[in-house]
């Protein structure tokens, strides 16, 4: 069974940092079946939005709201994609989801990030 499992969420104060992890099972994140991996988030009452993307050739793309604060990376040996989040703001509060795109499309179950003011 192909799965993505996120971890690393939690409660942090404004200005703090968190690192989210997304570990895949049942598939290699470096396989040709996956073109890109991404982090998305959904705040209460809002639509899910893209936060950061990393492609199979390690190109990255960020939402304007997180540029300079968040960094997406991948460790193919650990089959894991990370999202390092620094200088967190209350408006970063959301459920963060990992997604794999390509021949297949898979979502993780999400991890809650709460930033207190």
CORRA-V629420 format. One record per pair of residues at least 12 apart in sequence whose ideal C-beta (glycine too) atoms are under 6 Angstrom apart, sorted by the first residue. I is the first residue (numbers start at 1). J is the second residue. D is the distance in Angstrom with one decimal. If there is no record, write none. Layout:
i->[I | I]
j->[J | J]
d->[D | D]
//
This chain:
i->[1 | 2 | 2 | 2 | 3 | 3 | 4 | 4 | 4 | 4 | 4 | 5 | 6 | 6 | 6 | 6 | 7 | 8 | 8 | 9 | 9 | 9 | 11 | 12 | 12 | 13 | 14 | 14 | 16 | 17 | 18 | 19 | 19 | 20 | 20 | 21 | 21 | 22 | 22 | 22 | 23 | 24 | 29 | 30 | 33 | 33 | 33 | 34 | 34 | 35 | 35 | 35 | 36 | 36 | 36 | 37 | 37 | 37 | 38 | 38 | 39 | 39 | 39 | 39 | 40 | 40 | 41 | 41 | 42 | 42 | 43 | 50 | 51 | 51 | 52 | 52 | 54 | 54 | 60 | 69 | 69 | 70 | 71 | 88 | 90 | 90 | 92 | 93 | 93 | 95 | 95 | 96 | 96 | 97]
j->[26 | 26 | 27 | 106 | 25 | 26 | 22 | 24 | 98 | 106 | 108 | 23 | 22 | 98 | 108 | 111 | 21 | 20 | 21 | 111 | 112 | 113 | 114 | 88 | 115 | 116 | 115 | 117 | 88 | 86 | 85 | 82 | 84 | 83 | 96 | 80 | 82 | 81 | 98 | 108 | 80 | 79 | 79 | 76 | 102 | 103 | 104 | 100 | 102 | 56 | 101 | 102 | 53 | 55 | 101 | 54 | 81 | 100 | 53 | 99 | 51 | 52 | 83 | 96 | 97 | 99 | 94 | 96 | 94 | 95 | 94 | 63 | 63 | 66 | 70 | 72 | 72 | 74 | 72 | 86 | 87 | 85 | 84 | 115 | 115 | 117 | 115 | 114 | 115 | 110 | 112 | 111 | 113 | 110]
d->[5.3 | 3.8 | 4.8 | 5.8 | 5.0 | 5.9 | 5.5 | 5.5 | 4.9 | 5.4 | 3.7 | 5.3 | 5.1 | 5.1 | 4.5 | 4.1 | 5.0 | 4.2 | 5.1 | 3.4 | 4.9 | 4.8 | 4.7 | 5.7 | 5.7 | 5.4 | 6.0 | 5.5 | 5.3 | 4.7 | 5.0 | 5.9 | 5.0 | 4.2 | 5.8 | 5.5 | 5.7 | 4.5 | 3.3 | 5.9 | 4.7 | 4.9 | 5.5 | 4.3 | 5.1 | 4.5 | 5.7 | 5.0 | 4.2 | 5.7 | 5.6 | 4.1 | 5.4 | 4.5 | 5.1 | 5.4 | 4.6 | 5.6 | 4.3 | 5.0 | 4.5 | 4.9 | 4.7 | 6.0 | 4.8 | 6.0 | 3.8 | 4.8 | 5.6 | 5.3 | 4.2 | 6.0 | 5.4 | 5.8 | 5.7 | 3.9 | 4.8 | 5.7 | 5.6 | 5.3 | 4.7 | 5.1 | 4.5 | 4.6 | 5.0 | 4.8 | 5.1 | 5.1 | 5.1 | 4.3 | 5.5 | 5.4 | 5.5 | 4.7]
//
